[in-house]
């Protein structure tokens, strides 16, 4: 072979070896569109200030109605790229009827693998591993952050280039094993969204998606003015950025020494106690502020509420089964709010029949059918069919030993699917989210009183709550009517 031919082959081999893989080239193009690879990688800090809204997932009036939202003001997210730190500070104000403080100040940080929260008193406490993981992912739902990681982070891998709907799409896997999908506009080469998969205890495997829009030039770098985040089909947050700062002043981003030195908080132990409140009626309390009630019928037990999450509800179910030799056969789920339907799937896995208001039927069918593969729960491990009994306006469960009347809470401005229970023998009211003696405000209290006294014409002596303490009905009414009246901003 001639010397010139050898030279050509060697040159071709060098070009082939130096060619950037197409999936990485897509990220390089994105970096260039944002302002240039060198400039992007030279960033030390990035801060954004603005305002927006954050949805209150799982707390809508009806399962298919719009989610209530918090208005976010004084929002500031500061990122320290080299040290993998982030701090998010904001004031949020409830734009819905809320029983607690309508305005709250949040201050949450991440320093490497340490998540921490700063209270109103300035004291920092360490948050758990779930918070650290979620904030690590949140940091990467930013066009600069994800491009930097894809281009320069040790151990990061970019793969899976595909084109769809004028978008170049790649998968970015970090050294920590997090996988994120980056979409890039095929015309402008600007990042359009970042998506990551996560587990939600109620709705299972979900895609968390942050879309970027309204790019503007900021000191020679293009940055989006609008961030829109969804979780599955639900809105999560909307942020409009008024101001960016690149390598400017930031709040302290390192975790305070006390929080960093503190051990990772353990998962709280679930404690369930059983207090008799009537013949064949037990109040299951214990740790936390989510209770349940057990009713003993002639040949079976009925549970009122499988609350909060799988751990709490499984402990409640187990405790109920120690109260009698009669089988536990059904559970009344008072309403669809996630902290009250959080035990739905474990109750189905345990073979219990679900009793709930009729408007929850399709929603509960969907919750039971949803995949939970990222963190398999009890129902994923032990699939069982949903056994469902729906209540229209009222239903009576009665035999020789027990009578429980279930009523739909009518015309309530917050609780569209709520069922409460009444035991006529004892004049006991069992209720969830109608009233809690510790609430600051009782915006829907008069509606509750009207339902009990005028619409249902019930004679109540004692209320046994899912939240709060057992009280006389007289004290319940007194507390409701003495509460301050506030206006939602």
C-alpha positions as CSV (number, residue, x, y, z in Angstrom):
1,X,0.0,0.0,0.0
2,X,1.3,3.4,-0.9
3,X,2.4,5.8,1.9
4,X,-0.4,8.3,1.0
5,X,-3.0,5.6,1.5
6,X,-1.7,4.8,5.0
7,X,-1.8,8.5,5.8
8,X,-5.4,8.8,4.8
9,X,-6.5,5.8,6.9
10,X,-4.6,7.1,9.9
11,X,-6.3,10.5,9.5
12,X,-9.7,8.9,9.1
13,X,-9.1,6.8,12.3
14,X,-8.1,9.9,14.2
15,X,-11.3,11.8,13.1
16,X,-13.5,8.8,14.0
17,X,-11.9,8.5,17.4
18,X,-12.4,12.2,18.1
19,X,-15.9,12.4,16.8
20,X,-18.3,13.4,19.6
21,X,-21.1,10.8,20.1
22,X,-24.4,12.2,18.8
23,X,-26.2,12.2,22.1
24,X,-23.3,14.2,23.7
25,X,-23.2,16.5,20.7
26,X,-26.9,17.3,21.4
27,X,-25.9,18.5,24.9
28,X,-22.9,20.4,23.5
29,X,-25.2,22.2,21.1
30,X,-27.5,23.0,24.0
31,X,-24.6,24.5,25.9
32,X,-23.6,26.6,22.9
33,X,-27.2,27.8,22.6
34,X,-27.3,28.8,26.3
35,X,-24.1,30.9,26.0
36,X,-21.2,28.6,25.3
37,X,-19.7,25.5,26.9
38,X,-16.9,27.3,28.6
39,X,-19.1,30.0,30.1
40,X,-21.7,27.5,31.3
41,X,-19.0,25.3,33.0
42,X,-17.4,28.4,34.6
43,X,-20.5,29.2,36.6
44,X,-20.0,29.1,40.4
45,X,-23.4,30.2,41.5
46,X,-26.8,31.0,40.0
47,X,-29.6,32.7,41.9
48,X,-33.1,33.4,40.7
49,X,-35.8,35.5,42.3
50,X,-39.5,35.7,41.4
51,X,-42.9,34.6,42.4
52,X,-45.5,32.0,41.4
53,X,-47.8,29.3,42.7
54,X,-47.6,25.8,44.2
55,X,-50.4,23.3,44.1
56,X,-51.6,21.5,47.1
57,X,-51.7,18.0,45.7
58,X,-54.3,15.6,46.9
59,X,-56.4,18.3,48.7
60,X,-58.9,19.4,46.1
61,X,-62.6,19.7,46.9
62,X,-63.6,16.9,44.5
63,X,-61.2,14.3,43.0
64,X,-61.5,15.9,39.5
65,X,-61.6,19.6,40.5
66,X,-58.7,22.0,40.3
67,X,-56.1,21.8,43.0
68,X,-55.9,24.5,45.6
69,X,-52.8,26.6,45.4
70,X,-50.3,28.5,47.5
71,X,-49.2,31.9,46.2
72,X,-45.4,32.0,46.4
73,X,-43.7,35.4,46.9
74,X,-40.2,36.4,47.8
75,X,-39.1,33.3,46.1
76,X,-35.3,32.8,45.8
77,X,-33.5,29.6,44.6
78,X,-29.7,29.8,44.9
79,X,-27.4,27.1,43.5
80,X,-23.7,26.5,44.2
81,X,-22.7,24.2,41.3
82,X,-19.2,23.1,42.4
83,X,-20.3,22.2,45.9
84,X,-23.7,20.7,44.9
85,X,-25.5,23.1,47.2
86,X,-28.9,24.7,46.9
87,X,-31.2,26.8,49.1
88,X,-34.8,27.7,48.4
89,X,-36.5,30.4,50.4
90,X,-40.0,31.7,49.9
91,X,-43.1,33.0,51.5
92,X,-46.3,31.2,50.6
93,X,-49.9,32.3,51.2
94,X,-52.9,30.0,51.0
95,X,-55.3,30.8,48.2
96,X,-57.9,28.4,49.7
97,X,-59.7,27.7,53.0
98,X,-57.0,26.6,55.4
99,X,-57.2,25.8,59.0
100,X,-53.7,26.8,59.9
101,X,-51.5,29.9,59.4
102,X,-52.4,31.2,56.0
103,X,-48.9,32.7,55.4
104,X,-45.8,30.5,55.9
105,X,-42.1,31.1,55.5
106,X,-40.2,28.2,54.0
107,X,-36.4,27.9,54.1
108,X,-35.0,24.6,52.7
109,X,-31.4,23.6,51.8
110,X,-29.2,20.9,50.4
111,X,-25.5,20.6,50.9
112,X,-24.2,17.5,49.1
113,X,-26.1,14.6,50.7
114,X,-27.3,16.7,53.7
115,X,-30.8,18.2,53.5
116,X,-31.8,20.7,56.1
117,X,-34.6,23.1,57.0
118,X,-34.3,26.5,58.7
119,X,-37.1,27.4,61.0
120,X,-38.6,30.8,61.7
121,X,-36.4,31.1,64.7
122,X,-33.3,30.6,62.5
123,X,-32.5,27.1,63.9
124,X,-31.6,24.5,61.3
125,X,-32.5,20.9,61.5
126,X,-31.5,18.0,59.4
127,X,-34.1,16.5,57.0
128,X,-34.3,12.9,56.0
129,X,-32.9,10.9,53.1
130,X,-36.1,11.3,51.0
131,X,-35.8,15.1,51.2
132,X,-32.1,14.9,50.2
133,X,-32.9,12.8,47.2
134,X,-35.9,15.0,46.1
135,X,-33.8,18.2,46.5
136,X,-30.9,16.7,44.5
137,X,-33.3,16.0,41.7
138,X,-34.9,19.4,42.0
139,X,-31.5,21.1,41.6
140,X,-31.1,19.3,38.3
141,X,-34.5,20.5,37.0
142,X,-32.7,23.6,35.7
143,X,-31.2,24.0,32.2
144,X,-27.8,25.1,33.4
145,X,-27.5,22.4,36.1
146,X,-28.5,19.5,33.8
147,X,-26.3,20.6,31.0
148,X,-23.3,21.0,33.3
149,X,-23.8,17.6,34.8
150,X,-24.2,16.0,31.3
151,X,-21.0,17.6,30.0
152,X,-18.7,17.6,33.0
153,X,-19.8,15.7,36.1
154,X,-17.6,12.7,37.0
155,X,-19.4,9.5,36.3
156,X,-22.3,11.1,34.4
157,X,-23.5,9.3,31.2
158,X,-25.5,10.6,28.3
159,X,-27.4,8.1,26.1
160,X,-30.5,7.3,24.2
161,X,-30.7,10.1,21.6
162,X,-34.0,10.2,19.8
163,X,-36.0,12.8,18.0
164,X,-39.7,13.4,18.6
165,X,-41.9,16.4,17.8
166,X,-39.0,18.6,16.9
167,X,-37.2,17.7,20.1
168,X,-33.8,16.1,20.6
169,X,-34.2,13.9,23.7
170,X,-31.4,12.3,25.7
171,X,-31.1,10.4,29.0
172,X,-28.7,11.8,31.6
173,X,-27.6,9.4,34.3
174,X,-25.6,10.8,37.2
175,X,-22.9,9.1,39.3
176,X,-25.5,8.8,42.1
177,X,-27.7,6.8,39.7
178,X,-30.4,9.4,39.1
179,X,-31.8,9.3,35.6
180,X,-33.2,12.4,34.0
181,X,-34.6,13.0,30.5
182,X,-33.5,16.2,28.8
183,X,-35.4,17.6,25.9
184,X,-33.8,20.1,23.6
185,X,-35.5,22.2,20.9
186,X,-34.2,20.9,17.6
187,X,-34.3,24.3,16.0
188,X,-33.0,26.6,18.7
189,X,-31.0,23.9,20.7
190,X,-32.3,25.4,23.9
191,X,-33.4,23.0,26.6
192,X,-37.2,22.8,26.8
193,X,-37.8,20.4,29.8
194,X,-36.3,18.0,32.2
195,X,-38.2,14.9,33.4
196,X,-37.5,12.4,36.1
197,X,-39.4,9.5,37.5
198,X,-40.3,9.2,41.2
199,X,-42.5,7.3,43.6
200,X,-45.5,9.0,45.1
201,X,-47.1,6.9,47.9
202,X,-50.6,7.7,46.7
203,X,-50.3,7.7,42.9
204,X,-47.3,5.5,42.4
205,X,-44.8,5.8,39.6
206,X,-45.0,9.5,38.4
207,X,-43.1,11.6,36.0
208,X,-42.0,15.0,37.5
209,X,-41.6,17.3,34.5
210,X,-40.2,20.9,34.5
211,X,-40.7,22.9,31.3
212,X,-38.6,26.0,30.5
213,X,-40.0,28.9,28.5
214,X,-39.5,32.6,27.7
215,X,-35.7,32.5,27.4
216,X,-34.0,35.9,27.7
217,X,-30.4,37.0,27.6
218,X,-28.8,37.5,31.1
219,X,-25.2,38.7,30.9
220,X,-24.5,36.8,27.7
221,X,-26.3,33.6,28.8
222,X,-29.8,32.6,27.9
223,X,-32.0,31.7,30.8
224,X,-35.7,30.9,31.0
225,X,-38.1,33.3,32.8
226,X,-40.7,30.7,33.4
227,X,-40.5,27.2,35.0
228,X,-43.6,25.0,35.0
229,X,-43.5,21.7,36.9
230,X,-46.0,19.0,36.9
231,X,-46.2,15.7,38.7
232,X,-48.0,13.1,36.6
233,X,-51.1,14.9,35.2
234,X,-51.2,17.4,38.1
235,X,-49.7,20.9,38.3
236,X,-47.0,21.2,40.9
237,X,-45.6,24.7,40.6
238,X,-45.3,27.7,38.3
239,X,-42.5,30.2,38.8
240,X,-41.9,33.4,36.9
241,X,-38.3,34.7,37.4
242,X,-38.0,38.5,37.8
243,X,-34.2,38.5,38.4
244,X,-31.2,36.3,37.9
245,X,-27.7,36.6,39.4
246,X,-24.7,34.8,38.1
247,X,-21.8,34.4,40.5
248,X,-23.3,37.2,42.7
249,X,-24.1,37.3,46.3
250,X,-26.1,34.4,47.7
251,X,-27.3,33.5,51.2
252,X,-25.2,31.0,53.1
253,X,-25.6,27.7,51.2
254,X,-23.5,25.4,53.4
255,X,-25.5,23.4,55.8
256,X,-25.2,24.8,59.4
257,X,-22.8,22.9,61.5
258,X,-25.5,21.6,63.8
259,X,-27.6,20.2,61.0
260,X,-24.6,18.7,59.2
261,X,-23.4,17.0,62.4
262,X,-26.8,15.6,63.3
263,X,-27.7,12.0,62.4
264,X,-30.1,11.4,59.5
265,X,-33.5,11.4,61.1
266,X,-34.9,7.9,61.3
267,X,-38.4,7.0,60.0
268,X,-40.7,7.7,62.9
269,X,-42.0,4.6,64.6
270,X,-45.8,4.1,64.3
271,X,-47.5,3.7,67.6
272,X,-51.2,2.8,67.7
273,X,-53.2,2.9,70.9
274,X,-56.8,1.7,71.4
275,X,-59.1,3.6,73.7
276,X,-62.7,2.4,74.3
277,X,-65.2,5.3,73.7
278,X,-68.4,3.3,73.8
279,X,-69.6,-0.3,73.9
280,X,-67.9,-2.0,70.9
281,X,-66.2,1.3,69.8
282,X,-62.5,2.0,70.0
283,X,-60.5,5.2,69.1
284,X,-57.2,4.2,67.6
285,X,-54.8,7.1,68.4
286,X,-51.1,7.0,69.3
287,X,-48.3,8.7,67.3
288,X,-49.1,11.6,65.0
289,X,-52.4,13.3,64.5
290,X,-54.3,10.7,62.3
291,X,-56.7,8.5,64.2
292,X,-59.1,5.8,63.3
293,X,-62.2,4.3,64.9
294,X,-63.3,0.6,65.1
295,X,-66.9,-0.5,65.3
296,X,-67.8,-4.0,66.5
297,X,-70.9,-5.6,64.9
298,X,-72.4,-9.0,65.5
299,X,-70.0,-10.9,63.3
300,X,-67.4,-8.5,62.1
301,X,-65.4,-5.3,62.7
302,X,-65.6,-2.1,60.6
303,X,-62.8,0.4,60.6
304,X,-63.4,4.1,60.0
305,X,-60.4,5.6,58.2
306,X,-57.2,4.1,56.8
307,X,-55.2,7.3,57.0
308,X,-51.9,8.9,56.1
309,X,-49.8,6.2,54.4
310,X,-49.2,2.4,54.3
311,X,-47.2,2.2,57.5
312,X,-49.9,4.0,59.6
313,X,-52.8,2.2,58.0
314,X,-51.2,-1.3,58.3
315,X,-50.5,-0.7,62.0
316,X,-54.1,0.5,62.5
317,X,-55.4,-2.6,60.7
318,X,-53.2,-4.9,62.7
319,X,-54.3,-3.2,66.0
320,X,-58.0,-3.5,65.0
321,X,-57.6,-7.2,64.6
322,X,-56.4,-7.5,68.2
323,X,-59.5,-6.0,69.6
324,X,-61.8,-8.9,68.9
325,X,-61.8,-12.4,67.5
326,X,-64.3,-11.2,64.9
327,X,-62.8,-10.5,61.4
328,X,-62.1,-7.0,60.2
329,X,-64.0,-6.9,56.9
330,X,-64.4,-3.3,55.8
331,X,-63.1,0.2,56.1
332,X,-64.9,3.5,55.7
333,X,-62.6,6.0,53.8
334,X,-64.1,9.3,54.9
335,X,-62.9,11.3,51.8
336,X,-60.4,11.4,49.0
337,X,-57.8,13.7,50.4
338,X,-54.4,12.0,50.3
339,X,-53.8,12.0,54.0
340,X,-57.1,10.2,54.5
341,X,-57.0,7.8,51.6
342,X,-53.3,7.1,52.0
343,X,-54.0,3.6,53.4
344,X,-56.4,2.7,50.5
345,X,-54.1,0.4,48.7
346,X,-52.9,-1.5,51.8
347,X,-56.5,-1.9,52.9
348,X,-57.3,-3.5,49.5
349,X,-54.2,-5.7,49.8
350,X,-55.5,-6.8,53.2
351,X,-58.8,-7.9,51.6
352,X,-61.0,-5.2,53.1
353,X,-64.0,-3.8,51.4
354,X,-63.8,0.0,50.9
355,X,-66.8,2.1,51.8
356,X,-66.8,5.6,50.5
357,X,-68.8,8.4,49.0
358,X,-70.0,7.7,45.4
359,X,-68.0,10.5,43.8
360,X,-64.7,8.8,44.9
361,X,-65.5,5.6,42.9
362,X,-63.6,6.3,39.7
363,X,-60.7,8.1,41.5
364,X,-60.3,5.1,43.9
365,X,-60.4,2.7,41.0
366,X,-57.6,4.6,39.4
367,X,-55.5,4.8,42.6
368,X,-55.8,1.0,43.0
369,X,-54.9,0.3,39.4
370,X,-51.8,2.6,39.2
371,X,-48.4,1.0,38.9
372,X,-46.1,1.1,41.9
373,X,-42.8,-0.4,40.5
374,X,-40.3,2.2,41.8
375,X,-41.2,1.5,45.4
376,X,-43.5,-1.6,45.4
377,X,-46.1,-1.2,48.1
378,X,-48.3,-3.8,49.7
379,X,-50.8,-4.0,46.9
380,X,-48.0,-4.2,44.3
381,X,-46.6,-7.1,46.2
382,X,-49.9,-8.8,46.9
383,X,-52.4,-7.8,44.2
384,X,-56.1,-8.0,45.2
385,X,-59.2,-6.8,43.5
386,X,-60.9,-3.7,44.7
387,X,-64.2,-4.4,46.6
388,X,-66.1,-1.1,46.8
389,X,-69.3,0.0,48.4
390,X,-70.4,3.5,47.6
391,X,-72.6,5.8,49.6
392,X,-75.0,8.3,48.1
393,X,-76.5,10.7,50.6
394,X,-76.5,8.3,53.6
395,X,-76.2,4.7,54.5
396,X,-77.0,2.7,57.7
397,X,-74.9,-0.2,58.8
398,X,-76.9,-2.1,61.5
399,X,-77.3,-5.3,63.3
400,X,-78.2,-6.4,66.8
401,X,-74.9,-5.2,68.2
402,X,-74.2,-1.9,66.4
403,X,-75.7,0.8,64.3
404,X,-73.6,3.3,62.4
405,X,-75.1,5.9,60.2
406,X,-73.0,7.4,57.4
407,X,-73.9,10.8,56.1
408,X,-72.5,12.9,53.2
409,X,-71.4,16.3,54.3
410,X,-73.6,18.6,52.1
411,X,-72.6,21.8,50.4
412,X,-69.2,22.1,52.2
413,X,-66.8,24.6,50.5
414,X,-63.8,22.4,51.2
415,X,-64.9,18.8,51.7
416,X,-66.8,17.7,48.6
417,X,-66.7,13.9,49.2
418,X,-66.7,13.7,53.0
419,X,-68.6,11.1,54.9
420,X,-69.1,11.4,58.7
421,X,-70.5,8.7,61.0
422,X,-73.1,8.9,63.8
423,X,-73.8,6.3,66.4
424,X,-77.3,7.0,67.7
425,X,-77.1,4.7,70.7
426,X,-74.2,6.7,72.1
427,X,-74.9,10.0,70.4
428,X,-71.3,10.0,69.1
429,X,-70.1,11.8,66.0
430,X,-67.1,10.3,64.2
431,X,-65.6,12.8,61.7
432,X,-62.5,13.6,59.7
433,X,-61.6,17.1,58.7
434,X,-64.9,18.6,59.9
435,X,-63.2,19.9,63.0
436,X,-60.0,19.7,65.0
437,X,-59.7,21.5,68.4
438,X,-56.2,22.6,67.5
439,X,-57.0,24.4,64.3
440,X,-56.4,28.1,64.2
441,X,-59.4,28.8,61.9
442,X,-62.7,27.0,61.4
443,X,-63.8,28.4,58.0
444,X,-66.3,25.6,57.3
445,X,-67.4,25.1,60.9
446,X,-70.9,26.7,60.5
447,X,-71.5,24.4,57.5
448,X,-70.6,21.4,59.7
449,X,-73.0,22.6,62.5
450,X,-75.7,23.1,59.9
451,X,-75.2,19.6,58.5
452,X,-75.5,18.0,62.0
453,X,-78.3,20.1,63.5
454,X,-80.4,21.4,60.6
455,X,-79.9,19.0,57.7
456,X,-79.5,15.7,59.6
457,X,-81.1,16.7,62.8
458,X,-78.8,14.6,64.9
459,X,-78.4,14.8,68.7
460,X,-74.7,14.7,69.4
461,X,-73.1,14.5,72.8
462,X,-69.5,13.7,71.9
463,X,-67.3,14.0,68.9
464,X,-64.6,11.4,68.2
465,X,-62.2,12.9,65.6
466,X,-59.7,11.6,63.1
467,X,-57.6,14.8,63.9
468,X,-57.4,16.2,67.4
469,X,-58.9,15.2,70.7
470,X,-62.2,13.8,71.8
471,X,-64.5,16.5,73.0
472,X,-68.1,17.2,73.9
473,X,-70.2,18.4,71.0
474,X,-70.9,21.5,73.1
475,X,-67.2,22.4,73.3
476,X,-66.8,21.7,69.6
477,X,-69.5,24.3,68.7
478,X,-68.1,26.7,71.2
479,X,-64.6,26.4,69.7
480,X,-65.8,26.8,66.2
481,X,-67.8,30.0,67.0
482,X,-65.0,31.5,69.1
483,X,-62.4,31.1,66.3
484,X,-61.0,34.2,64.6
485,X,-62.3,35.0,61.1
486,X,-59.5,35.6,58.6
487,X,-59.6,36.6,54.9
488,X,-57.7,34.5,52.4
489,X,-55.3,36.8,50.6
